[in-house]
Amino acid sequence: MFMEKVKEKLKNNAGARARKLLFGAPLNEQGIEVLERRFECNIPCFQGRKGEFDPLDAMRRDAYREVVLWLRNQLSVYRKESEDNE
């Protein structure tokens, strides 16, 4: 039901309200840091065991990093919009 509300608001071009629903909730900087540690976003994408390289692991790690960067961006946009509305 929650995601249905978000999808409906996004469909109606109400991005700020959809962001508020998504990022005004428990996901904050600490939550993003937990995701970052869980998915090892802070180590180089091509790091592997000594002398080994797994291209699929590198691809996954790079994708996780992109998601974390997107979340950080959306959180900053939400904060900026909140400040502007005050």
MODELLER restraints for C-alpha pairs under 7 A, 6 or more apart:
rsr = mdl.restraints
at = mdl.atoms
rsr.add(forms.Gaussian(group=physical.xy_distance, feature=features.Distance(at['CA:6:A'], at['CA:18:A']), mean=5.25, stdev=0.5))
rsr.add(forms.Gaussian(group=physical.xy_distance, feature=features.Distance(at['CA:6:A'], at['CA:21:A']), mean=6.92, stdev=0.5))
rsr.add(forms.Gaussian(group=physical.xy_distance, feature=features.Distance(at['CA:9:A'], at['CA:15:A']), mean=6.95, stdev=0.5))
rsr.add(forms.Gaussian(group=physical.xy_distance, feature=features.Distance(at['CA:9:A'], at['CA:18:A']), mean=5.74, stdev=0.5))
rsr.add(forms.Gaussian(group=physical.xy_distance, feature=features.Distance(at['CA:10:A'], at['CA:18:A']), mean=6.18, stdev=0.5))
rsr.add(forms.Gaussian(group=physical.xy_distance, feature=features.Distance(at['CA:19:A'], at['CA:78:A']), mean=6.22, stdev=0.5))
rsr.add(forms.Gaussian(group=physical.xy_distance, feature=features.Distance(at['CA:20:A'], at['CA:78:A']), mean=6.55, stdev=0.5))
rsr.add(forms.Gaussian(group=physical.xy_distance, feature=features.Distance(at['CA:23:A'], at['CA:75:A']), mean=6.23, stdev=0.5))
rsr.add(forms.Gaussian(group=physical.xy_distance, feature=features.Distance(at['CA:23:A'], at['CA:78:A']), mean=6.91, stdev=0.5))
rsr.add(forms.Gaussian(group=physical.xy_distance, feature=features.Distance(at['CA:32:A'], at['CA:68:A']), mean=6.72, stdev=0.5))
rsr.add(forms.Gaussian(group=physical.xy_distance, feature=features.Distance(at['CA:36:A'], at['CA:68:A']), mean=6.61, stdev=0.5))
rsr.add(forms.Gaussian(group=physical.xy_distance, feature=features.Distance(at['CA:39:A'], at['CA:61:A']), mean=6.98, stdev=0.5))
rsr.add(forms.Gaussian(group=physical.xy_distance, feature=features.Distance(at['CA:39:A'], at['CA:64:A']), mean=6.43, stdev=0.5))
rsr.add(forms.Gaussian(group=physical.xy_distance, feature=features.Distance(at['CA:41:A'], at['CA:61:A']), mean=6.33, stdev=0.5))
rsr.add(forms.Gaussian(group=physical.xy_distance, feature=features.Distance(at['CA:41:A'], at['CA:64:A']), mean=6.55, stdev=0.5))
rsr.add(forms.Gaussian(group=physical.xy_distance, feature=features.Distance(at['CA:41:A'], at['CA:65:A']), mean=5.10, stdev=0.5))
rsr.add(forms.Gaussian(group=physical.xy_distance, feature=features.Distance(at['CA:45:A'], at['CA:58:A']), mean=4.81, stdev=0.5))
rsr.add(forms.Gaussian(group=physical.xy_distance, feature=features.Distance(at['CA:45:A'], at['CA:61:A']), mean=5.68, stdev=0.5))
rsr.add(forms.Gaussian(group=physical.xy_distance, feature=features.Distance(at['CA:45:A'], at['CA:62:A']), mean=5.75, stdev=0.5))
rsr.add(forms.Gaussian(group=physical.xy_distance, feature=features.Distance(at['CA:46:A'], at['CA:53:A']), mean=6.92, stdev=0.5))
rsr.add(forms.Gaussian(group=physical.xy_distance, feature=features.Distance(at['CA:46:A'], at['CA:58:A']), mean=5.21, stdev=0.5))
rsr.add(forms.Gaussian(group=physical.xy_distance, feature=features.Distance(at['CA:48:A'], at['CA:54:A']), mean=6.91, stdev=0.5))
